[in-house]
Amino acid sequence: MHNPGTATPDRFPAKERFAEGAQYIAGRLTRGTSGRTHAVVDPASGEEVLTYELAGTADVDRAVAAARAAFPGWAGSTPGERSDALHRFAAVLADRAEDFARAESLQCGKPLKLTREFDVPGTIDNAAFFAGAARRLRGQSAGEYSGDHTSYVRREPIGVVGSIAPWNYPLQMAAWKILPAIAAGNTIVLKPAELTPLTSLLFAQAATDAGIPDGVINIVTGTGREAGEHLVGHPDVAMTSFTGSTAVGKRVAEVATATVKRLHLELGGKAPFVVFDDADLEAAAQGAVAGSLINTGQDCTAATRAYVQRPLYEAFVERTAELMETVRLGDPFAAGTDLGPLISHVQRDRVAGFVDRARAYARVVTGGEAPEGELAEGAYYRPTLIADAAQDSEVVQSEIFGPVLVVLPFDTDDEGLALANDTPYGLAASAWSRDVYRANRATREIKAGCVWINDHIPIISEMPHGGYKSSGYGKDMSAYSFEEYTQIKHVMFDNTAVAAKDWHRTVFGDR
């Protein structure tokens, strides 16, 4: 590294692992060759963690070549062998859990208690799940569907997968992309966000230490414009998986189309939080605070639009504001911290812009400002509740990606569900009611890839995650994501010595 940064060893115990660079190709750390550098910055303090050399197109080419070279051997391994390797991988991740938790907190500004209790355990659980899934790469049973011919369907790996991960959950997004791909027998090149590459690199190193062959997992850390576009358009990449904004996802789709790649897109979200008038008000208010402020609101599935039936509306606004005011901002490594900073000052200013513009047409009930004093150097922003905005307003329709919840009233159930669906997005949603029929109706009518009832935000490895509408297509986690990384082949063979001759005679006549 050109500059080792100022992070102390207790905050970043794995720092020495990055001495050789921030690209991981064919089982080794190397330096990028773009000629440009980038700093990983602690968003809580503004201090530099380390500076590294960015990947250029030549580094992407090397990574893809390494993945392509590793593919025949890895794809040719048995499901049991891949399963065993992933079980060892999960064990290495568990042994290094604290290193991952601290690196993730440092680069993202997440409270350490969140990375310890959510990000890292979830990643280890994903690895364990896909270790089991690797043994279930199944096609379809054989059958005679056409005369004397037997047919069956094989599921096969696709090849080299090129994936691009965002900065909000760098460790979990690396896991969600890498694990199903390699469990199915593919090899992969992952480009993490240049702001947050640390845990993706640690993840790849752990895989090598667990015995996963060199070249199966490669990491290139560069900009989206250079490294990302080159990876998506690379002719030797058979599939692209992208998580990020809808606008960038459209560009990814455009570039991938030139080589007719398979696409997996998990894009933006604007999750509705629908509270019917028979809901448990206290539970709903607490759920709204937790669901909107998770990861400082930098979550595509975060609750962003609360629609509350009129009889509960004012009480919900009042109680949610009270709870938000008790949330403790602070050092992510301090035990009492509930909420960390946003990823950068640029993102904080973007969030502040949404709130400041909303003052002209809505009511900012609480928050709406950056803290002063000892937190002023970091990218902090207070939890913010906005009420009485119009449905077509910017704060209701656009993805803010910060600790901001907008609350609107509705009268009838029909109206509430219609408002919930009235954005271009459809990633996640929740509905709050004690009436099973109301709740069941919400699960049917809300157009989103996940609908929680009387909860908001939990995810599990066994169930799929992915969107409707402009939130993209394809699933992460679960057996459904495993199948995303396979292609199916129809195999058909003749059971007799004469069938082929008969078919030839039918088509061409006697010759």
DAVENBEL-V776463 format. One record per residue. N is the residue number from 1. OMEGA is omega in degrees with one decimal (* if undefined). Layout:
# DAVENBEL-V776463
n: <N N>
omega: <OMEGA OMEGA>
This chain:
# DAVENBEL-V776463
n: <1 2 3 4 5 6 7 8 9 10 11 12 13 14 15 16 17 18 19 20 21 22 23 24 25 26 27 28 29 30 31 32 33 34 35 36 37 38 39 40 41 42 43 44 45 46 47 48 49 50 51 52 53 54 55 56 57 58 59 60 61 62 63 64 65 66 67 68 69 70 71 72 73 74 75 76 77 78 79 80 81 82 83 84 85 86 87 88 89 90 91 92 93 94 95 96 97 98 99 100 101 102 103 104 105 106 107 108 109 110 111 112 113 114 115 116 117 118 119 120 121 122 123 124 125 126 127 128 129 130 131 132 133 134 135 136 137 138 139 140 141 142 143 144 145 146 147 148 149 150 151 152 153 154 155 156 157 158 159 160 161 162 163 164 165 166 167 168 169 170 171 172 173 174 175 176 177 178 179 180 181 182 183 184 185 186 187 188 189 190 191 192 193 194 195 196 197 198 199 200 201 202 203 204 205 206 207 208 209 210 211 212 213 214 215 216 217 218 219 220 221 222 223 224 225 226 227 228 229 230 231 232 233 234 235 236 237 238 239 240 241 242 243 244 245 246 247 248 249 250 251 252 253 254 255 256 257 258 259 260 261 262 263 264 265 266 267 268 269 270 271 272 273 274 275 276 277 278 279 280 281 282 283 284 285 286 287 288 289 290 291 292 293 294 295 296 297 298 299 300 301 302 303 304 305 306 307 308 309 310 311 312 313 314 315 316 317 318 319 320 321 322 323 324 325 326 327 328 329 330 331 332 333 334 335 336 337 338 339 340 341 342 343 344 345 346 347 348 349 350 351 352 353 354 355 356 357 358 359 360 361 362 363 364 365 366 367 368 369 370 371 372 373 374 375 376 377 378 379 380 381 382 383 384 385 386 387 388 389 390 391 392 393 394 395 396 397 398 399 400 401 402 403 404 405 406 407 408 409 410 411 412 413 414 415 416 417 418 419 420 421 422 423 424 425 426 427 428 429 430 431 432 433 434 435 436 437 438 439 440 441 442 443 444 445 446 447 448 449 450 451 452 453 454 455 456 457 458 459 460 461 462 463 464 465 466 467 468 469 470 471 472 473 474 475 476 477 478 479 480 481 482 483 484 485 486 487 488 489 490 491 492 493 494 495 496 497 498 499 500 501 502 503 504 505 506 507 508 509 510 511>
omega: <175.1 -177.7 -177.4 178.2 -172.1 -178.3 -178.3 -177.3 -178.6 177.6 -173.9 -174.8 -177.9 -173.2 -177.3 179.9 -176.3 -176.1 -174.6 179.0 -176.2 170.4 -179.4 -172.8 178.1 174.2 -178.0 171.6 176.5 177.7 175.2 -174.3 -179.1 -175.3 179.5 -179.4 177.7 -179.9 166.2 -174.1 173.6 -176.2 178.6 -176.3 -174.3 -178.3 -179.8 177.1 173.3 175.2 -177.6 178.6 -178.2 174.9 171.5 -178.2 179.0 177.6 175.9 178.8 179.8 -179.6 178.3 178.2 178.6 178.8 179.5 179.5 -178.4 -172.2 -176.6 -179.6 -179.0 178.8 -179.7 176.7 -178.8 174.1 178.9 178.8 177.3 177.8 179.7 179.8 -179.7 173.6 176.8 179.0 178.7 179.8 177.6 177.2 179.7 178.9 -176.5 -173.4 -177.7 176.4 179.4 -177.9 -178.3 178.9 179.2 177.6 -176.5 -174.3 -176.3 -173.5 178.8 171.7 -177.9 179.1 178.1 -179.5 178.5 -171.9 -173.4 -173.0 -174.9 176.3 177.6 179.2 178.7 179.2 175.9 -179.9 178.7 179.0 -176.3 170.2 176.0 -178.2 -178.7 -179.6 -175.5 176.9 -170.4 172.3 -179.0 -177.7 -178.3 176.3 177.7 -176.1 -177.8 176.4 -176.9 179.3 175.7 179.6 167.8 -177.6 174.6 167.1 -175.6 174.1 -174.0 -176.7 177.6 177.4 174.3 -174.4 178.2 -175.3 -178.2 -175.6 -172.9 175.7 -171.5 -179.7 -178.1 178.8 174.2 179.9 -177.7 -178.9 -174.9 -169.2 179.0 -179.5 -176.5 175.9 -179.9 177.3 176.4 166.4 -168.5 166.9 -179.3 170.6 174.4 173.3 -177.2 176.6 -167.7 -176.8 -164.5 -174.3 174.4 178.7 175.9 179.3 179.7 177.6 178.9 178.6 178.0 -179.9 177.5 177.2 174.5 -170.4 176.4 177.5 178.4 178.0 178.9 -179.3 172.9 -175.5 -179.0 -179.1 177.1 -176.8 -178.0 -175.5 -176.7 -179.0 179.5 178.2 -178.9 -177.4 -174.0 -176.9 180.0 175.0 -173.1 -177.0 176.3 173.9 -175.8 170.0 -178.8 -175.7 178.1 -179.5 178.7 177.2 176.8 177.8 177.1 179.5 180.0 -178.9 -177.9 -177.6 -176.8 179.2 174.4 178.9 166.2 -176.6 173.8 -174.1 171.3 -166.8 -171.1 179.2 176.7 -164.9 173.3 -178.4 -168.9 -177.4 177.3 -170.3 175.6 -177.1 170.9 -172.6 -177.7 178.8 -179.6 179.2 178.0 177.3 179.5 179.4 179.4 -176.3 -179.5 -174.6 178.8 -179.7 -178.4 178.3 -178.1 -174.0 -177.8 179.5 -178.5 174.4 -177.2 -178.3 177.0 174.9 -172.6 -178.9 -166.2 -178.4 -179.6 -166.5 -174.5 178.6 178.5 178.9 -178.1 -176.5 178.6 177.1 178.2 -179.4 178.6 -177.5 177.2 -178.5 -173.9 172.4 178.1 178.5 -179.5 -178.2 177.9 -174.0 -175.4 -176.5 175.4 -171.8 177.4 -180.0 166.1 -172.1 -177.2 174.6 177.0 179.0 177.5 -179.2 176.9 178.5 179.7 178.9 176.5 -176.4 -178.8 178.6 -178.9 -179.1 -178.6 -175.7 -178.5 -177.5 174.4 -171.2 177.9 179.7 178.2 -179.5 173.0 179.3 175.8 177.2 -171.7 179.1 -172.9 -179.3 -179.5 -177.2 -175.9 173.8 -174.8 173.9 -169.1 176.9 178.9 179.8 169.8 174.5 176.5 -177.8 -178.3 -177.5 -176.4 -175.5 177.8 -172.8 -173.8 178.9 -177.0 178.4 178.1 -174.6 -174.1 175.0 177.6 -177.4 179.3 177.5 168.2 -176.7 -176.6 176.6 178.9 -178.7 -178.2 -179.3 176.8 178.0 179.2 -178.1 -170.6 166.0 178.2 -170.7 178.2 -177.9 -176.7 -179.4 171.2 176.9 -173.3 -178.6 173.2 -177.1 -176.1 -178.9 175.5 -178.3 -179.7 176.7 179.4 -179.7 178.7 -166.9 178.0 -176.2 -179.3 -178.6 176.9 174.9 176.0 175.1 -179.8 174.3 176.4 168.4 -174.5 176.1 179.2 -174.5 -174.3 -174.9 -171.7 176.9 179.2 -166.6 169.1 171.2 -176.5 173.7 172.0 -178.2 -173.0 -176.7 169.0 -178.9 174.3 176.7 178.5 178.3 177.7 -180.0 177.5 -174.6 175.9 170.9 -175.8 -178.0 174.0 175.9 -177.3 178.8 -174.8 -179.7 -178.3 178.8 -171.2 -174.1 -179.1 178.8 178.6 179.3 178.0 -179.2 179.0 -176.3 -170.0 -175.7 179.7 177.6 *>
